[in-house]
Amino acid sequence: MKIAAIPAALALGALSGCMTYEVDESGVIVPDEQLEPYAEWPSELSGRTVRVETDDGTVNEINFAPDGTMTILVDPGGPTVQGIYGMRDDNTVCVNFVPRGEECWPYRPMQVGETMMVTSNRGQELRVTMLDK
């Protein structure tokens, strides 16, 4: 079975470096519980977990829930970050969480145990592995 793993990479890179915030029209930071959900998300990601690594050695695990929400475990054993994930019409998979904001990757399916390199719309390169969890 093929599984999409691109969104996990998005989240990891977000926690390893640059910080951005989702803001409304007035410039006020949007609380994470008010992030606009995506209309659809890849069914292949539902209930799956991916491991994401940066070049500097930062490792995160991201679980994609069936309802379009995600939980990022920062450095296994560390704190968690809540967010959302979904598909865009341009065949990209995106994640969004505070304080990072939205980041997207071209959609590419992968299999459990497979590792791939992905590059986001922000130019962030990550190693993503679909876990058997």
N, C-alpha and C positions, 0 to 999 in steps of 0.2 A: 504494500500500500504506500502510495506517495503522500507526503505530508509537507505543507508549506512551513518554512522556518524563518522567513525573512523578518517578521515583526519582532521577534525576540532580539535580534541583533540591534534593532532600533533602540530598544529600551536599555540595553546594556551600555551602549555607547553614551547614552544620555547620562548615566550615572557615573561615568568615568571622566567626564571633562566639562565642557561648556554648559552653562546653565542658561535657560531661557524660560520665559513665563507666558502663559496664555493670558491675553488681556482683552478687555472689551473695547468698544468704540471710544470710550472716554479715557482709556489707558489704565483702568483699574484691573489689578490681577484677579483672574477668575479662580475661585476655590476649586480644588480637584473634584469635589462632588457635583460641580456644575458643568463639567466638561460635556460638550455636545456628543452624544453617542453616534457611532457609525450606523448606517442603515443595514449593512450586511457585513459578514466576516466569513473567512474561509472555514468551511465545516471540517476540513482536514486538521485544523489547529485546535478544534474544540477538545478541551480536556488534556491537551498535550503540554509537555515541558521541554524547553530548549536550554542549552548551556551556551552562553555568549562570552567570548574572550576578546580583549583588546590587545594591541601590540605591547602595551605596558604591563600586561599580566593580570589586569583586573578581570575577575570572573563573576558573572551573575547567572542565576537560573530564573527563567520566566515561565509561569504557568498561564495558559490561555483558557479561561473558563468558557463553557458553552454559551453564556449570555453576552459575550463580547467584552467582558472585563478581563483584566490581567493582573497578576501579582508578580512583582519582581523581588526576588530574594537577593539582596546585595551581599556579595561575598558570602557563600553558604554559611549559615549560622548567624548572619547579621540581621539588620532591620529589613522590613519589607516596604515596598512602594506599590500603591494601587494606581491603576490606569485603565485605559480602554484600547481596543484594537479593532481594525476593520479594513475592508477593501474599498478602494476608490475606483471610479469609472475608468481610469487610465491603466488598470491592471497593476496597481501598486498596493502593497500591504502597508498600513500605517499604524503607529502606536502614538498615544497621546497621554501624557501625565504631567502633573505639576511637580517640580518647577520646569521641566524640560520643554514641554510643548510638543507639537506634532513633528514626527519624522517618518519618512516613507522609503520603501525599498521596492524595486521591481519584483513582482511576484514570480517565484521559482519554486516548484515542488521539490521535496527531498524525502529521503527514507530514514527510518529510525537507525541511528548509528552513523549516518553519513555526516561529514563535516564539509561546509562550504564557506567560501569568503563572500561577503556581501558589502556593497557600498551604497550608502544612503544618499538621499537628495541633499544632505548636508556635507557629503564627501567623507563621511566616517566609514572606515573599513573595519570589519569585525569577522571573527571566526565563529560560526554558529553550528552547533551539533544538536540534532534531534535526539532526545533521551527516550528510553523505554520506560517512562513513568506515566 
